Amino acid sequence: MNYQKKIESLVSYFKAAESKKEDHKIGMEFEHLILKEDLTAVSYSEAEGIESLLEQLSQGSWEKVFEGDNLIGLQDAERAVTLEPGGQLELSLIPFADLEQTKKIYHKFLAELKEILSSRKQKLAVLGYQPASSIKDLPLLPKKRYDFMYKYFKDRGRYAHHMMKGTASVQMNIDYTDEKDYIKKLRVGYFLSPLIYYLFDNTPFFEGKKASDASIREEIWSNCDSDRSGIIPGVFAKEFGYRDYAEYILNTPAIIDLKDDELVYSGSKKIKELMENDKAETIDHYLSMVFPDVRTKKYIEIRSADAVPYPYNFAFAALLKAVFYDQANLDYFYEQSLKYSQPEFLQFKAEITGSKESQLRKDLAAELFERAERTSAEDELEYLKELKELYLNYGRPKFKTLNNLKQGKKKALNWCILN
């Protein structure tokens, strides 16, 4: 395949993912931390570790997923459980048109999980970063993909390994109708990503110590790997469409290649040097090897929120749904984003995510809440009300975990520990 053919293959992939507006749905991914009573992380292989947790959880409708002899996931018709490099447990749900169906499945899963963890005297926590364990104390999950990534990242950003083993998030997937709609949603996703970092900042502790007031998640991802994380170069320079994203993918080092369904370490070789076919599984793999704040797969993925507990994780979804699936709101924030060039947006991001008071941030947050409240369904308004109240009282969700630090870390984190 020549370079142009590779571009066209990716463009065709993105175009094939288009869907009618009336068919648009919400896909969500929830990451969780499994902790011991002292709030240190439960590792994969230890007695009553993450592998045995999956084994115990797998009773019923689940199908087990193995890599070699290691149990690394579960799946059924509506959900999938996967593991991140430090043993973080991720639940992915099939997309639904409304949040109520997602909530039912999510709460059912939490009930199953909490029952098992209670018998083990372990905790289920929803935080943006491990509260007590340092990454040097966390064994890497036994997956070839993670071994290769860990090897590659040792020479990249100073927080690349922290990203792999320490972080947890909530993510939302958004559909698009055509390339024009895709261009708007991708740019608005980037435009709002600094505020999402701020509103859903839930990392009160970093490497066992009190975190700074600035967004730790933003700091980690900005110091992970400039080739594949943070802001895509040029995304604010023009209308960034299918072809532009395809070129971004092809000119990124792959780290891992897919050869005859086997993962092979490819290091700094760029995807354009490695791509030999346009099979869906090949493209899926390459698209999964970049981690910008807003990512494209068969949907647009918003990735800048820390893991937050219910109902704030559903407020995240309600807020984004009100922006991306309401045409007037989408158009408004798109027009606002056009005021910024790439260098100007970087300054804007630094101000929004920083620790200092910012009138710009206050105004943007007020506008976002007001527009979301005006267009949201009645049941989704309840989620937004909870988030807005927390924001107005504490400035950001993180401060609810910090306000009782004098009483000890466990009490300060009670709202993020679900059992």
C-alpha positions in Angstrom: 0.0 0.0 0.0 1.3 3.4 -0.9 0.9 6.4 1.4 -2.2 7.8 -0.4 -3.9 4.4 -0.3 -3.2 4.2 3.4 -4.8 7.6 3.9 -7.8 6.6 1.8 -8.2 3.4 3.8 -8.4 5.4 7.1 -10.7 8.0 5.6 -13.1 5.2 4.4 -13.0 3.7 7.9 -14.1 7.0 9.5 -16.7 7.6 6.8 -18.2 4.1 7.3 -18.7 5.0 11.0 -21.1 7.8 10.2 -24.6 7.4 11.5 -28.0 9.2 11.3 -28.7 11.7 14.0 -31.7 9.8 15.2 -29.5 6.7 15.7 -26.8 8.5 17.9 -26.0 6.9 21.2 -23.8 7.3 24.2 -21.0 4.8 25.0 -19.3 5.0 28.4 -16.2 3.5 30.0 -15.7 3.6 33.7 -12.3 2.8 35.4 -12.1 1.8 39.0 -9.4 1.2 41.6 -9.4 -1.9 43.8 -7.8 -1.1 47.1 -6.8 -2.8 50.4 -8.1 -1.5 53.7 -5.0 0.8 54.0 -5.9 2.2 50.5 -2.8 0.6 48.8 -3.5 -1.0 45.4 -4.5 -4.7 45.0 -2.1 -6.2 42.4 -2.9 -8.7 39.7 -1.2 -11.9 40.9 -1.3 -11.7 44.7 -3.5 -13.8 46.8 -7.0 -12.4 46.4 -5.6 -10.2 43.6 -7.2 -8.9 40.5 -7.0 -12.1 38.6 -8.8 -14.1 41.3 -11.4 -11.2 41.5 -12.1 -11.7 37.8 -12.4 -15.4 38.4 -14.9 -14.9 41.2 -16.8 -12.3 39.2 -17.1 -14.5 36.1 -19.9 -16.6 37.4 -23.1 -16.2 35.3 -23.3 -14.7 31.8 -19.6 -13.7 31.5 -17.2 -15.1 29.0 -13.6 -15.2 30.1 -10.8 -13.5 28.1 -7.3 -14.9 28.4 -3.8 -13.9 27.3 -1.9 -17.1 27.5 -2.8 -18.6 30.9 -3.7 -15.2 32.4 -7.3 -14.2 32.9 -7.3 -10.6 31.7 -11.0 -9.8 31.1 -14.7 -10.7 30.9 -17.4 -9.9 28.5 -21.1 -10.5 27.8 -23.7 -9.1 25.4 -23.9 -5.7 27.1 -20.6 -5.1 28.9 -16.9 -5.9 29.0 -14.4 -5.8 31.8 -10.7 -5.1 30.9 -7.6 -4.3 32.9 -5.3 -1.4 32.7 -1.5 -1.8 33.2 -1.5 -1.3 36.9 -4.6 -3.5 37.5 -7.2 -0.7 37.2 -10.5 -2.3 36.4 -12.4 -0.8 33.4 -16.1 -1.5 32.6 -17.2 -0.7 29.0 -20.9 -0.7 28.2 -22.6 -1.0 24.8 -24.0 2.4 23.6 -27.5 3.4 24.5 -29.6 6.4 23.4 -30.3 7.5 27.0 -28.4 7.3 30.3 -31.1 5.4 32.2 -30.2 2.0 30.5 -26.5 2.7 31.1 -27.2 3.5 34.8 -29.1 0.2 35.3 -26.3 -1.9 33.9 -23.6 0.1 35.7 -25.3 -0.2 39.1 -25.9 -3.9 38.6 -22.2 -4.4 38.0 -21.2 -2.3 41.0 -23.5 -4.4 43.2 -21.9 -7.7 42.0 -18.4 -6.3 42.5 -19.0 -4.7 45.9 -20.4 -7.9 47.3 -17.3 -9.8 46.3 -14.9 -7.1 47.6 -16.7 -6.9 50.9 -16.0 -10.6 51.5 -12.3 -9.9 50.8 -12.1 -6.8 52.9 -11.2 -4.8 49.8 -12.4 -1.4 48.6 -13.8 -0.2 45.3 -12.6 3.4 44.7 -13.4 5.9 42.0 -10.4 8.3 41.9 -8.2 9.7 39.2 -5.0 8.3 40.7 -3.9 5.7 43.2 -4.3 7.4 46.6 -1.5 5.6 48.5 0.6 3.3 46.3 3.5 4.5 44.3 3.9 3.2 40.7 7.2 1.6 41.6 5.3 -0.7 44.0 2.7 -1.7 41.3 3.6 -4.8 39.2 2.8 -4.4 35.5 -0.1 -6.5 34.3 1.0 -9.6 32.4 0.0 -8.4 28.9 2.4 -8.3 25.9 0.9 -4.9 24.8 1.7 -3.4 28.2 5.2 -4.8 28.3 5.9 -3.2 24.9 4.4 0.1 25.9 6.3 0.2 29.2 9.5 -0.5 27.4 8.9 2.3 24.8 7.7 4.9 27.3 10.8 4.6 29.6 12.5 7.0 27.2 9.5 9.3 26.7 7.7 11.7 29.0 8.5 11.7 32.8 4.9 10.7 33.6 4.4 8.0 31.0 4.7 5.1 33.4 2.5 7.0 35.9 -0.2 7.3 33.2 -0.1 3.5 32.6 -0.1 2.3 36.2 -1.6 5.0 38.3 -4.4 6.8 36.5 -8.2 6.1 36.2 -10.8 7.9 34.2 -14.4 8.0 32.9 -14.7 8.4 29.1 -17.6 9.0 26.7 -18.0 8.1 23.1 -19.9 10.4 20.7 -21.3 9.6 17.2 -21.2 11.8 14.2 -23.3 12.1 11.1 -20.8 13.2 8.4 -17.4 14.8 8.1 -18.8 18.3 8.7 -20.3 17.1 11.9 -17.1 15.3 12.8 -15.0 18.4 12.3 -17.2 20.4 14.6 -17.3 17.8 17.3 -13.6 17.1 17.3 -12.8 20.8 17.6 -15.4 21.4 20.3 -14.1 18.4 22.2 -10.7 20.0 22.3 -12.0 23.4 23.1 -13.9 22.1 26.1 -11.3 19.6 27.2 -9.5 22.0 29.6 -12.7 22.7 31.4 -13.5 19.0 31.6 -10.0 18.5 33.1 -10.9 21.1 35.7 -14.5 20.2 36.5 -13.7 16.4 36.8 -10.4 16.8 38.6 -10.5 14.0 41.2 -6.9 13.4 42.1 -6.3 14.7 45.6 -3.2 12.5 46.1 -0.3 11.8 43.7 2.3 9.2 44.6 1.0 9.1 48.1 1.2 12.8 48.8 -1.3 15.7 48.6 -1.6 16.7 45.0 -1.1 20.3 43.7 -4.2 22.4 42.9 -3.6 22.3 39.2 -5.0 19.3 37.2 -2.8 16.3 37.8 -4.4 14.4 35.0 -3.6 17.2 32.5 0.0 17.3 33.9 0.4 13.5 33.5 -0.9 13.4 29.9 1.0 16.5 28.8 4.2 14.7 30.0 3.5 11.3 28.7 4.4 11.2 25.0 4.1 14.3 22.8 3.8 12.1 19.7 0.5 10.6 20.9 -1.0 12.4 23.8 -2.4 15.8 24.7 -3.4 18.1 21.8 -3.0 17.0 18.2 -0.7 19.4 16.3 -2.7 21.6 13.9 -6.1 20.7 15.2 -6.8 24.4 15.7 -5.1 25.5 12.6 -7.8 24.6 10.1 -10.9 22.4 9.6 -9.4 19.2 10.9 -11.2 16.4 9.1 -10.9 12.7 8.3 -7.8 13.1 6.1 -6.0 15.2 8.7 -6.7 12.6 11.4 -5.5 9.9 9.1 -2.2 11.7 8.5 -1.8 12.2 12.2 -2.2 8.4 12.7 0.2 7.4 9.9 2.9 9.8 11.1 2.9 8.6 14.7 5.3 5.9 15.9 3.4 2.7 16.3 5.2 1.2 19.3 3.5 -2.1 18.5 2.7 -3.6 15.1 0.0 -6.3 14.4 1.4 -9.2 12.3 -0.7 -12.2 11.6 -2.8 -11.4 14.6 0.3 -11.3 16.8 1.7 -8.2 18.6 5.3 -7.3 17.6 7.4 -4.5 19.1 8.1 -1.9 16.4 9.5 0.9 18.6 9.8 4.3 16.8 8.8 3.1 13.4 5.9 5.1 12.1 2.6 3.6 11.3 2.9 4.6 7.7 6.1 2.4 7.5 4.2 -0.6 8.9 0.7 -0.6 7.6 0.3 -3.3 5.0 -3.5 -3.8 4.7 -6.8 -2.1 5.4 -8.4 -4.8 7.5 -10.7 -3.5 10.2 -8.7 -5.2 13.0 -5.4 -3.6 11.7 -6.9 -0.1 11.6 -8.5 -0.7 15.1 -5.1 -1.6 16.5 -3.3 1.5 15.0 -6.1 3.9 16.2 -5.8 2.4 19.7 -2.1 3.3 19.9 -2.6 7.1 20.2 -4.0 8.8 23.3 -4.9 12.4 22.6 -7.4 14.3 24.8 -10.0 13.7 22.1 -9.5 10.5 20.0 -11.2 9.1 16.9 -12.1 5.4 16.5 -15.6 4.5 15.2 -16.7 7.4 17.3 -15.2 10.5 19.0 -13.8 9.7 22.4 -13.6 12.4 25.1 -10.8 11.4 27.5 -9.9 14.3 29.8 -12.0 13.5 32.9 -10.7 11.7 36.0 -12.7 8.8 37.3 -15.5 10.2 39.5 -18.2 8.4 41.5 -21.9 8.3 40.8 -23.7 10.6 40.1 -20.9 12.8 38.9 -19.8 10.3 36.2 -23.3 10.5 34.8 -23.2 14.3 35.1 -20.1 14.1 32.8 -22.2 12.2 30.3 -25.2 14.5 30.6 -23.1 17.6 30.2 -21.4 16.3 27.0 -24.6 14.9 25.6 -26.2 18.4 26.0 -23.3 19.9 24.0 -22.6 17.4 21.3 -26.2 16.2 20.5 -27.9 19.6 20.6 -27.2 21.4 17.3 -27.5 24.9 18.7 -25.1 24.2 21.6 -22.6 22.4 19.3 -22.7 25.3 16.8 -22.3 27.9 19.6 -19.2 26.3 21.1 -17.8 25.6 17.7 -18.0 29.4 16.9 -16.3 30.1 20.3 -13.5 27.7 19.4 -12.8 29.5 16.1 -11.5 32.5 18.1 -8.4 30.5 19.0 -5.4 29.6 17.0 -3.3 26.7 18.1 -0.8 28.8 20.2 -3.7 30.8 21.6 -5.5 27.6 22.6 -2.5 26.4 24.5 -2.5 29.6 26.6 -6.3 29.2 27.1 -5.8 25.6 28.2 -3.1 26.6 30.7 -5.3 29.2 32.3 -8.4 27.0 32.5 -6.6 24.0 34.0 -4.3 26.0 36.3 -4.7 26.6 40.0 -5.2 30.4 39.9 -8.6 32.1 39.9 -9.7 32.7 36.3 -12.7 34.8 35.1 -12.4 33.1 31.8 -12.9 29.7 33.4 -15.8 31.0 35.5 -17.5 32.5 32.4 -17.0 29.3 30.3 -18.3 27.0 33.1 -21.4 29.2 33.7 -22.1 29.2 29.9 -21.7 25.4 29.7 -24.0 24.7 32.7 -26.6 27.2 31.5 -26.8 25.8 28.0 -26.8 22.2 29.2 -29.6 22.8 31.7 -31.7 24.5 29.1 -31.6 21.6 26.7 -31.3 18.5 28.9 -34.0 16.0 29.6 -35.6 16.1 33.0 -33.8 13.0 34.4 -30.4 14.3 33.2 -31.0 17.7 34.9 -30.6 15.9 38.2 -27.1 14.9 37.4 -26.2 18.4 36.2 -27.7 19.9 39.4 -25.4 17.6 41.6 -22.3 18.6 39.6 -23.1 22.3 39.5 -23.7 22.4 43.3 -20.4 20.7 43.9 -18.6 23.1 41.5 -20.1 26.2 43.1 -19.4 24.9 46.6 -15.8 23.6 46.1 -14.6 25.0 42.8 -13.9 21.4 41.5 -14.8 17.9 42.7 -11.3 17.3 44.0 -11.9 19.8 46.9 -14.7 17.7 48.4 -12.0 15.0 49.1 -9.6 17.6 50.5 -11.8 19.5 52.9 -11.5 16.9 55.7 -7.8 16.0 55.3 -7.1 16.9 58.9 -9.3 13.9 59.8 -7.1 11.6 57.8 -6.9 10.3 54.3 -9.5 7.6 54.7 -12.2 10.0 55.9 -11.2 12.5 53.2 -11.7 9.9 50.5 -15.0 8.4 51.8 -17.1 9.9 49.0 -14.9 8.1 46.4 -14.9 4.7 48.1 -18.1 2.8 47.2 -18.1 0.1 49.8 
